[in-house]
């Protein structure tokens, strides 16, 4: 039997502070805006917001990593690779993954690096790390941890970001095995650069961050609404392509763990595939939108609730600013 890369365990970390919809509804009402319909479409009830005096994407990633190691009954020296994923990293360098390695007391000969593919980052990381592990006989276990604090950088004048984003981290252990009929199977990608300038952080560009005439507003997230119709169409096409070339049908899939950006868009894909909504775990109602970490926070919830069990086929999908999208197929 050939080697397979399986998801051994997955753990979530979120801050303690919960902010519910009422705060944002009242906040924007004072500015003459009714955001109730927006929050309903996005699928928001609550979101967790970090204490920005003491919590960063790095501290959250470290906590999530320690939790998944404890859950897996492993320690840092059991890991041959560590990948930190974020669109809002605490540092450009040294790599945040090096700090995670330090915190979990990893071994000296580990592969350690950061990855940023915006909101699709963790799906891409699992794909790329899995392929690396399959080609490298010295890598048996890998940590992939995604952590986001997009809420920190949101413009308080713009509801689509400030009222939608939440802070959180998710970590998982990938393990190479020949003993289990499970693991990473395949992936598909789609890139459309029509909106390359529509969602940008920092809006001014890093090169202008320290110019005296650049306002705080210009340093935050620029989020321009884009036409989701094309994105909706190619999402369905990506999933159908992924299943067809692996001789599967939608009936074989137990769960679709998607980006939690928009509940409305999840419903649209569910209807297009004529699937049961119970196959689409939705956690953005509780966590807010947590960017790259969100599809695997959905997996963690589905596993905890028993809707995803060992041996089940799972499709992951997300899309990142620019835009680039990835769909991933695995057997949990």
N, C-alpha and C positions, 0 to 999 in steps of 0.2 A: 504494500500500500504506500502511495506517495505521501509526502509531508503535507500537512494542512495547518493553517494559521487560525486558531480559534480565539474567541473572546472568552477569557477565563472568568474575569469578574469586572464589574463596573460600579463606580461609586460617585456620589454627588456631594458637593459642598455648596451651601448658600449662606449668605450673611443672616444675622438674626433679625434685622429690622424689616418689617413688612409694611408696605404702603399700599392701601387699597384704592380702588377707582375714585371713591368720593373725593379724595384729596385733589386729584387731577381735574375732576369735573368742576369742582369749585374754583380751583386755580385758574382754569381757562375761562370759566364763566365771568370772572372779574375782568377778563380781557376781551369780553364780548364774543366768546366762542363756545359753542355747544359741541363737545367731543364725544357724546354718548354713543352715537352711531359708529364713530371711528373705533372706539374701544370694543364695541360689540363685534364689529367686522374682524378686528385683529384677534379677538378672543382674550381679553384681559379682565381679570378680577383683582388679582394682587400681583405684586412683584417684590422681590427682595432687593434692598439697596444697601450697599456696603457702608461701613464707617470709613470715610475717605481719609480720616486722620491716621488710621492704623492698618487698613486693609487695602491691598493692591491685587492685581491679577496674579502676581507672583505668590503672595501669601495664600491666596485662595487655591492656587494650583498645588502648592506644597501640602495644604490640608487635605485636598481631594486625593493626592497621591498617597499620603500616609494612610488614609482610610481604605483605599483599594488594596494596598499592600497588606494591611491588617486583615482585610476580608479574605485575601488570597492565601494568608498564612505564609507570606514571603517577606523578605527584607531587601534593602537596596542593592545588596551584593548579588542577589539572584537575577538582576536585570542586566541584559546585554545591550540594551538600547533604550534611550529616553528621548521623547519628542514632546516639546512644549508648543502648543498651538494657540495663537491669539491674534486678533486684529487690533487689540489694545494692550500690547505688551508693556511691562513696566520699564524694561530697558531695551535699547537697540543692541548694546553689547556691554558686558559679556552676555552671551546667550542666557536667557532665563532658564533654559534646561540645565545649564551648569549649576545654577543656584538650587534647582530642584534636586539634582544629583548630590550636591553638598548636604542638603537637608535630610535626605533619606540614606546618606552614607553609602553611596554607590561605589562600585569597584573601579579601579583605575583604567581598565581596558574596555570600558563601555563606549558605545557610539552615542553622542549627545549633541542635539541640535534643536533649533527653533524653526517653526514654520508659520507663515502668514499667507493664507489664501482668502482673507476676509471671512465671511460667514460660512463658507463651504469648507473651511480649513480642516475641521476634525474628520469629515468624511474623506477628504483627500489624504489626510495623514494616515488613516487606517488603511486605505488602499496602497499608498506608497510604502509604508512600513511593512505591510504584509508581503508585498512583492520583494522588498529588500530581504526580509527574513527567509523567504523561499529560495533566494539565490545565494544566501550566505550561511554556510553550514555551522558557523560559529555563533550565530544568534539564535537562542532558544526562547528567550522571553523579552518582551518590550513593554515599556510604559508609554502610553499616549495620553496626554492631559491637555484639555482645552479649558481656557479661563478667559472670561470677558467682563469688562466694566464699561460698556458702551454708554450706560446711563451717566457716568462721570463726565463724558465729553459731549453730551446732548445739549442742544440749544434750548434753553428754557422757554423760548418763544414759540417753539414748534412741537405741537402735540404728537406728531407721528413718531418722534424719537423720545422726547422727554417723558411722555405719558405711557410709552410702550416698553421701553427697555428695562431690563432687570440685570442684576449682577449674579454670577454663579460660575461654578467650575465643575468639570466632570473628568474623571480619570478611569482608564481601563488597562487591564493587563492582557496583552496578546501573547499566546503561547504556541510554539511549534509542536505538533504531535503527529504521530502516525497511528495512534490507537483509537481515534474517534472519527466517526463519519459526520464531520461537521467542519465549519471554518469558512474562510474567505473563498469566494468563488469567482467573481468577475466585477468589472466596473465599466461605466460609460461616462463620457464627458461631452459638454457642449459649451462653446464660447460664442458670445455675441457682444461685440464691443461698441454697439450703438450708444450705450449709456455709460461709457467709460468716464465721463466727467460729471455724472449725475449724483453719485454718492461718494463723498471724498472726506477723508480725515487725515490730517487737519485740512480744513478747506483752503487755507492759504498756502499749503505746502510746507514741508519741514524747513526748507531753505529760508523761509521768510518768518519763522516763528519768533525771532528775536529783533525784528525790525520795530522801531518805536512807533511807527504809524499803523501797525497791525493790531486790530482790536481783539479782545477776548472772543467776540462773536465769530470772527474770521478764523480763529484757531480751533473752533469746535467742528462738529460734524455738519457738513453740507449734505442734506438729504432731499433730493428733488424727486417728486413722484414720477415714476416711469410707467410706461404701458406694460401691464402684466400679461396681456393676451398672448404675446409670443412666448413668454416664459411658461405660461400655462400649457400651451400646445407642445412645446418641446419637452416638458416634464413627462407628459404622458407618453410621448414617442420614445424617450430615453428608457422608461420603465418597460415598455412593450418590447423594445429592442433587447434589453438585458435579459428578459425572461425567454424570449424566442430563441436567442442564440445559445441558451443553456437548457433548452427543451423543457421549459416550465410554463405554466399558465398562472393567471392571477389566482386561481383556486388553490394553488400550491403555497401561496404566500400567507403566512400567519400574521404579519404586521408590517406596516409601512411607517418607519420612524423618520419623520420629515423635519425640516426647518420649522421652528415655531413662530416665525415672523408673522404669519397671517392665518388665522383659523379659517377665514373665508376661502383662501386659496387651497387649503387642505380639503375643504368640502368640495371644491370644484374638481380636484383630481379624483377624489373618492367617487363623485358622481360620474365622471368620464370613464372611469374603470368599472363602473357598476359594482363597486365593492361595498361591503358592510362597514359602516363608520366605526364599529368596534375594533377594526383592524388598524385604526389610525390613532395611536395614543397622543393625546393633547395635554401638554403640561404647561404651555405658555400662559394658561389662565392663572396658574399659581406662581410660576417663576418670572413672568414677563418674558421679553425676548432676550435670550442669552447668547445670541450669535452662534459662533462656531460650536459651542458646547451643546446647543439645544437638541439636535437629533439623538444624541446619546443620553441626554437627560430623559428623553422620551423612552429610550430603550430601558434605562434603569427602572423607570416606573412600570413599564410593561412586564418586566421580569419580576419585580416585586409583587405585582398584582396577579401573576400567574397567566397572563394572556400570551406571553412568550415563554416557551419551554425549550429545553434542550432538544435539538433535532428539527426545530422550526426554521423555515425559510423567512428571512427578514430582508426588506429593501430599505436602505437608507438613501435620503436625497436631501441636498441643500444647494443653495445658490449664493454666490458672493458678489459683492460690488464689482462692476466692470462691464459685463457680467461673465462669470464662469460658474458652471454647474457640474455636479457629479452625482451619479446614482451608483450605489454599491449593493451588491448581492452577497449575502452570506447565509450559512446554515448555522444557527446558534446552537 
